[in-house]
Amino acid sequence: MKGLTVFQDTRGNVYVSAERARNLHKLCDRLGRGRNTIRWNSDLRCYVIVLSTKQGKEVARAFSKSLTKTSKEGCG
């Protein structure tokens, strides 16, 4: 799964973003969530999944450690 970036806001929500929605499909499958949870974020100009549950955050943390390339500047 390439091209993903993980962000966290001040409220503790975790955002996983990608330039293309299809890059988030495997993560949705791993989390057991429908692909309809993928949303376009106009501020970041990319697709995001918002994770607010403890289980989702743990999966995102483990997943982000497996990423070889991360960016703090967003998608665009």
C-alpha positions in Angstrom: 0.0 0.0 0.0 1.8 3.0 -1.2 1.2 6.7 -1.2 -0.4 6.9 2.2 0.2 9.5 4.8 -0.9 9.4 8.5 -1.9 12.6 10.4 -3.3 13.1 13.9 -5.3 16.1 15.1 -5.5 17.7 18.5 -8.6 15.7 19.4 -6.9 12.4 18.8 -8.5 11.5 15.5 -6.2 9.8 13.1 -6.4 10.6 9.4 -5.0 8.3 6.7 -4.7 10.1 3.4 -3.9 9.2 -0.2 -4.0 10.9 -3.6 -6.2 8.2 -5.0 -9.2 6.5 -3.2 -8.1 3.1 -4.5 -4.9 3.4 -2.4 -7.1 3.3 0.7 -9.2 0.2 -0.3 -6.8 -2.3 1.3 -6.8 -0.4 4.6 -10.6 -0.3 4.6 -10.7 -4.1 4.1 -8.2 -4.5 6.9 -10.3 -2.4 9.2 -13.5 -4.1 8.2 -15.0 -0.8 7.1 -16.9 -0.1 3.9 -15.2 1.8 1.1 -17.9 4.5 1.5 -16.0 5.8 4.5 -13.4 7.2 2.2 -14.0 11.0 1.8 -12.5 13.8 -0.3 -10.8 16.4 1.9 -10.8 19.8 0.1 -8.2 21.3 2.6 -5.7 18.5 2.0 -6.8 18.0 -1.6 -6.8 14.2 -1.2 -8.9 11.3 0.0 -9.0 10.5 3.7 -10.3 7.9 6.2 -10.9 9.3 9.7 -10.2 6.8 12.5 -11.6 7.7 15.9 -11.9 4.3 17.6 -9.0 2.8 19.6 -8.9 -0.2 17.3 -8.7 1.9 14.2 -5.9 4.0 15.7 -3.9 0.9 16.6 -4.2 -0.4 13.1 -3.2 2.9 11.7 -0.1 3.1 13.9 1.0 -0.4 13.0 0.3 0.4 9.4 2.2 3.7 9.4 5.3 2.0 10.8 5.3 -0.3 7.8 5.3 2.6 5.4 8.6 3.4 3.9 7.9 7.0 2.8 5.8 9.5 4.7 5.2 13.2 4.2 4.0 15.8 6.7 3.0 18.2 3.9 -0.1 16.4 2.8 -1.1 14.9 -0.5 -0.8 17.9 -2.9 
